[in-house]
Amino acid sequence: MATLRVTQVKSANSAKKNQAETLRTLGLRKIGDVVEREDLPHYRGMVNTVIHLVSVEEVD
């Protein structure tokens, strides 16, 4: 199964509250943090919510 590598590239300071909470739920706390999550629909939805704050790569 594929994996998503999510990297935070922008600050959540100016983001809406739900976007900042989504970053925390993904495990991202500061710029430069990287997490790997399984490529599941609920993780894709979270990433789509904060797509302007993160960088996403698919890893096999």
N, CA, C and O atoms as CSV, one atom per row, in Angstrom:
chain,resi,resn,atom,element,x,y,z
A,1,MET,N,N,0.835,-1.178,0.000
A,1,MET,CA,C,0.000,0.000,0.000
A,1,MET,C,C,0.880,1.242,0.000
A,1,MET,O,O,1.936,1.259,0.634
A,2,ALA,N,N,0.460,2.261,-0.694
A,2,ALA,CA,C,1.230,3.503,-0.804
A,2,ALA,C,C,1.195,4.284,0.504
A,2,ALA,O,O,0.322,4.092,1.350
A,3,THR,N,N,2.151,5.149,0.631
A,3,THR,CA,C,2.269,5.992,1.808
A,3,THR,C,C,2.365,7.441,1.358
A,3,THR,O,O,2.942,7.737,0.312
A,4,LEU,N,N,1.800,8.337,2.148
A,4,LEU,CA,C,1.903,9.767,1.888
A,4,LEU,C,C,2.947,10.359,2.817
A,4,LEU,O,O,2.897,10.145,4.028
A,5,ARG,N,N,3.893,11.102,2.257
A,5,ARG,CA,C,4.857,11.834,3.067
A,5,ARG,C,C,4.415,13.289,3.055
A,5,ARG,O,O,4.432,13.941,2.011
A,6,VAL,N,N,4.019,13.795,4.217
A,6,VAL,CA,C,3.473,15.140,4.336
A,6,VAL,C,C,4.480,16.010,5.087
A,6,VAL,O,O,4.919,15.660,6.183
A,7,THR,N,N,4.837,17.138,4.491
A,7,THR,CA,C,5.786,18.072,5.079
A,7,THR,C,C,5.109,19.426,5.254
A,7,THR,O,O,4.508,19.944,4.313
A,8,GLN,N,N,5.201,19.998,6.440
A,8,GLN,CA,C,4.636,21.324,6.658
A,8,GLN,C,C,5.597,22.363,6.107
A,8,GLN,O,O,6.769,22.385,6.484
A,9,VAL,N,N,5.108,23.233,5.210
A,9,VAL,CA,C,5.960,24.238,4.576
A,9,VAL,C,C,5.560,25.664,4.927
A,9,VAL,O,O,6.327,26.594,4.674
A,10,LYS,N,N,4.387,25.857,5.499
A,10,LYS,CA,C,3.937,27.184,5.906
A,10,LYS,C,C,3.389,27.124,7.322
A,10,LYS,O,O,2.987,26.065,7.805
A,11,SER,N,N,3.379,28.267,7.971
A,11,SER,CA,C,2.924,28.367,9.345
A,11,SER,C,C,1.398,28.294,9.438
A,11,SER,O,O,0.678,28.682,8.518
A,12,ALA,N,N,0.937,27.788,10.567
A,12,ALA,CA,C,-0.500,27.708,10.818
A,12,ALA,C,C,-1.008,28.935,11.570
A,12,ALA,O,O,-2.183,28.986,11.932
A,13,ASN,N,N,-0.153,29.918,11.810
A,13,ASN,CA,C,-0.556,31.107,12.572
A,13,ASN,C,C,-1.701,31.864,11.929
A,13,ASN,O,O,-2.608,32.317,12.627
A,14,SER,N,N,-1.679,32.010,10.630
A,14,SER,CA,C,-2.728,32.773,9.962
A,14,SER,C,C,-3.843,31.877,9.417
A,14,SER,O,O,-4.760,32.365,8.756
A,15,ALA,N,N,-3.772,30.585,9.684
A,15,ALA,CA,C,-4.778,29.643,9.183
A,15,ALA,C,C,-6.011,29.652,10.078
A,15,ALA,O,O,-5.966,30.102,11.223
A,16,LYS,N,N,-7.098,29.152,9.536
A,16,LYS,CA,C,-8.317,29.012,10.332
A,16,LYS,C,C,-8.104,27.973,11.419
A,16,LYS,O,O,-7.197,27.145,11.336
A,17,LYS,N,N,-8.951,28.027,12.439
A,17,LYS,CA,C,-8.794,27.139,13.588
A,17,LYS,C,C,-8.870,25.671,13.181
A,17,LYS,O,O,-8.077,24.857,13.656
A,18,ASN,N,N,-9.812,25.322,12.309
A,18,ASN,CA,C,-9.938,23.918,11.911
A,18,ASN,C,C,-8.729,23.439,11.116
A,18,ASN,O,O,-8.381,22.260,11.179
A,19,GLN,N,N,-8.080,24.338,10.366
A,19,GLN,CA,C,-6.888,23.965,9.617
A,19,GLN,C,C,-5.713,23.726,10.556
A,19,GLN,O,O,-4.944,22.785,10.360
A,20,ALA,N,N,-5.570,24.563,11.568
A,20,ALA,CA,C,-4.500,24.374,12.548
A,20,ALA,C,C,-4.706,23.063,13.306
A,20,ALA,O,O,-3.744,22.346,13.581
A,21,GLU,N,N,-5.941,22.753,13.640
A,21,GLU,CA,C,-6.241,21.499,14.339
A,21,GLU,C,C,-5.987,20.294,13.441
A,21,GLU,O,O,-5.559,19.244,13.921
A,22,THR,N,N,-6.244,20.435,12.158
A,22,THR,CA,C,-5.971,19.348,11.219
A,22,THR,C,C,-4.477,19.072,11.136
A,22,THR,O,O,-4.067,17.913,11.080
A,23,LEU,N,N,-3.660,20.118,11.129
A,23,LEU,CA,C,-2.205,19.928,11.136
A,23,LEU,C,C,-1.781,19.159,12.381
A,23,LEU,O,O,-0.965,18.241,12.297
A,24,ARG,N,N,-2.330,19.528,13.532
A,24,ARG,CA,C,-1.995,18.830,14.778
A,24,ARG,C,C,-2.418,17.372,14.715
A,24,ARG,O,O,-1.692,16.490,15.174
A,25,THR,N,N,-3.584,17.119,14.152
A,25,THR,CA,C,-4.086,15.747,14.031
A,25,THR,C,C,-3.180,14.914,13.134
A,25,THR,O,O,-2.968,13.728,13.391
A,26,LEU,N,N,-2.653,15.520,12.098
A,26,LEU,CA,C,-1.714,14.822,11.227
A,26,LEU,C,C,-0.366,14.590,11.914
A,26,LEU,O,O,0.406,13.733,11.483
A,27,GLY,N,N,-0.077,15.342,12.974
A,27,GLY,CA,C,1.183,15.196,13.687
A,27,GLY,C,C,2.207,16.244,13.326
A,27,GLY,O,O,3.391,16.085,13.622
A,28,LEU,N,N,1.765,17.324,12.684
A,28,LEU,CA,C,2.667,18.397,12.274
A,28,LEU,C,C,2.554,19.548,13.263
A,28,LEU,O,O,1.457,20.036,13.536
A,29,ARG,N,N,3.694,19.982,13.802
A,29,ARG,CA,C,3.685,21.024,14.813
A,29,ARG,C,C,4.412,22.293,14.387
A,29,ARG,O,O,4.053,23.383,14.832
A,30,LYS,N,N,5.425,22.173,13.535
A,30,LYS,CA,C,6.171,23.346,13.104
A,30,LYS,C,C,6.655,23.164,11.666
A,30,LYS,O,O,6.630,22.056,11.130
A,31,ILE,N,N,7.089,24.243,11.059
A,31,ILE,CA,C,7.555,24.201,9.682
A,31,ILE,C,C,8.745,23.251,9.582
A,31,ILE,O,O,9.668,23.301,10.394
A,32,GLY,N,N,8.705,22.395,8.580
A,32,GLY,CA,C,9.779,21.434,8.370
A,32,GLY,C,C,9.483,20.059,8.937
A,32,GLY,O,O,10.204,19.108,8.635
A,33,ASP,N,N,8.450,19.925,9.747
A,33,ASP,CA,C,8.075,18.607,10.273
A,33,ASP,C,C,7.596,17.712,9.135
A,33,ASP,O,O,6.912,18.169,8.219
A,34,VAL,N,N,7.960,16.437,9.202
A,34,VAL,CA,C,7.577,15.466,8.177
A,34,VAL,C,C,6.938,14.273,8.862
A,34,VAL,O,O,7.461,13.763,9.852
A,35,VAL,N,N,5.797,13.825,8.330
A,35,VAL,CA,C,5.144,12.609,8.816
A,35,VAL,C,C,4.800,11.740,7.620
A,35,VAL,O,O,4.594,12.235,6.512
A,36,GLU,N,N,4.741,10.445,7.858
A,36,GLU,CA,C,4.299,9.512,6.825
A,36,GLU,C,C,3.028,8.839,7.308
A,36,GLU,O,O,2.973,8.317,8.422
A,37,ARG,N,N,2.015,8.856,6.469
A,37,ARG,CA,C,0.716,8.266,6.777
A,37,ARG,C,C,0.311,7.359,5.632
A,37,ARG,O,O,0.702,7.581,4.486
A,38,GLU,N,N,-0.477,6.331,5.944
A,38,GLU,CA,C,-0.989,5.453,4.897
A,38,GLU,C,C,-1.905,6.250,3.977
A,38,GLU,O,O,-2.537,7.217,4.401
A,39,ASP,N,N,-1.969,5.843,2.737
A,39,ASP,CA,C,-2.801,6.531,1.749
A,39,ASP,C,C,-4.239,6.043,1.882
A,39,ASP,O,O,-4.708,5.207,1.110
A,40,LEU,N,N,-4.925,6.591,2.885
A,40,LEU,CA,C,-6.316,6.246,3.159
A,40,LEU,C,C,-7.186,7.475,2.926
A,40,LEU,O,O,-6.694,8.602,2.990
A,41,PRO,N,N,-8.476,7.269,2.654
A,41,PRO,CA,C,-9.356,8.408,2.340
A,41,PRO,C,C,-9.414,9.482,3.423
A,41,PRO,O,O,-9.465,10.669,3.101
A,42,HIS,N,N,-9.407,9.093,4.701
A,42,HIS,CA,C,-9.511,10.122,5.732
A,42,HIS,C,C,-8.226,10.948,5.839
A,42,HIS,O,O,-8.293,12.131,6.171
A,43,TYR,N,N,-7.073,10.363,5.571
A,43,TYR,CA,C,-5.837,11.151,5.540
A,43,TYR,C,C,-5.811,12.054,4.314
A,43,TYR,O,O,-5.342,13.189,4.397
A,44,ARG,N,N,-6.309,11.570,3.172
A,44,ARG,CA,C,-6.391,12.406,1.969
A,44,ARG,C,C,-7.278,13.621,2.229
A,44,ARG,O,O,-6.959,14.729,1.798
A,45,GLY,N,N,-8.382,13.415,2.928
A,45,GLY,CA,C,-9.279,14.533,3.253
A,45,GLY,C,C,-8.613,15.557,4.142
A,45,GLY,O,O,-8.787,16.759,3.944
A,46,MET,N,N,-7.847,15.094,5.127
A,46,MET,CA,C,-7.123,16.012,6.006
A,46,MET,C,C,-6.089,16.807,5.215
A,46,MET,O,O,-5.947,18.015,5.404
A,47,VAL,N,N,-5.373,16.123,4.332
A,47,VAL,CA,C,-4.352,16.800,3.523
A,47,VAL,C,C,-5.011,17.829,2.612
A,47,VAL,O,O,-4.475,18.924,2.441
A,48,ASN,N,N,-6.151,17.506,2.031
A,48,ASN,CA,C,-6.844,18.461,1.154
A,48,ASN,C,C,-7.297,19.697,1.914
A,48,ASN,O,O,-7.378,20.780,1.334
A,49,THR,N,N,-7.593,19.553,3.201
A,49,THR,CA,C,-7.999,20.695,4.016
A,49,THR,C,C,-6.856,21.687,4.188
A,49,THR,O,O,-7.087,22.895,4.238
A,50,VAL,N,N,-5.628,21.189,4.278
A,50,VAL,CA,C,-4.476,22.053,4.546
A,50,VAL,C,C,-3.454,22.030,3.405
A,50,VAL,O,O,-2.265,22.257,3.632
A,51,ILE,N,N,-3.910,21.760,2.193
A,51,ILE,CA,C,-3.011,21.590,1.052
A,51,ILE,C,C,-2.165,22.836,0.800
A,51,ILE,O,O,-1.065,22.719,0.260
A,52,HIS,N,N,-2.639,24.018,1.171
A,52,HIS,CA,C,-1.873,25.248,0.969
A,52,HIS,C,C,-0.782,25.444,2.019
A,52,HIS,O,O,0.037,26.356,1.904
A,53,LEU,N,N,-0.772,24.586,3.049
A,53,LEU,CA,C,0.224,24.690,4.122
A,53,LEU,C,C,1.248,23.561,4.096
A,53,LEU,O,O,2.244,23.610,4.818
A,54,VAL,N,N,1.009,22.544,3.269
A,54,VAL,CA,C,1.865,21.363,3.280
A,54,VAL,C,C,2.323,20.999,1.876
A,54,VAL,O,O,1.790,21.478,0.875
A,55,SER,N,N,3.328,20.138,1.842
A,55,SER,CA,C,3.803,19.532,0.610
A,55,SER,C,C,3.574,18.028,0.743
A,55,SER,O,O,3.849,17.453,1.796
A,56,VAL,N,N,3.073,17.387,-0.317
A,56,VAL,CA,C,2.711,15.972,-0.240
A,56,VAL,C,C,3.445,15.192,-1.323
A,56,VAL,O,O,3.510,15.613,-2.478
A,57,GLU,N,N,4.000,14.034,-0.924
A,57,GLU,CA,C,4.636,13.115,-1.876
A,57,GLU,C,C,4.073,11.728,-1.646
A,57,GLU,O,O,3.782,11.353,-0.510
A,58,GLU,N,N,3.919,10.965,-2.717
A,58,GLU,CA,C,3.537,9.561,-2.584
A,58,GLU,C,C,4.795,8.719,-2.545
A,58,GLU,O,O,5.669,8.860,-3.400
A,59,VAL,N,N,4.892,7.839,-1.553
A,59,VAL,CA,C,6.049,6.975,-1.374
A,59,VAL,C,C,5.569,5.538,-1.428
A,59,VAL,O,O,4.534,5.206,-0.850
A,60,ASP,N,N,6.310,4.682,-2.114
A,60,ASP,CA,C,5.946,3.262,-2.171
A,60,ASP,C,C,6.640,2.482,-1.099
A,60,ASP,O,O,6.451,1.270,-0.997
